[in-house]
Amino acid sequence: MTGPSADETLVRENAYLRQQNAQLQRDLTAALADADRLRQIAERIYGRTAPRPPSPLGGGQ
């Protein structure tokens, strides 16, 4: 019996990579939300606002 064709292998690999990419994007979004939440907590505790660098995902806005 022969194994999967090259096209089938590429289709499976592409689906896997898309799934991994989506998971990484979700993880990044969660990490950014946590960072923002922690920044807000620190601002409340210390009563001042720390300068925030532009977001690399927001186009520097």
Secondary structure, 3 states (H helix, E strand, C coil): CCCCCHHHHHHHHHHHHHHHHHHHHHHHHHHHHHHHHHHHHHHHHHCCCCCCCCCCCCCCC
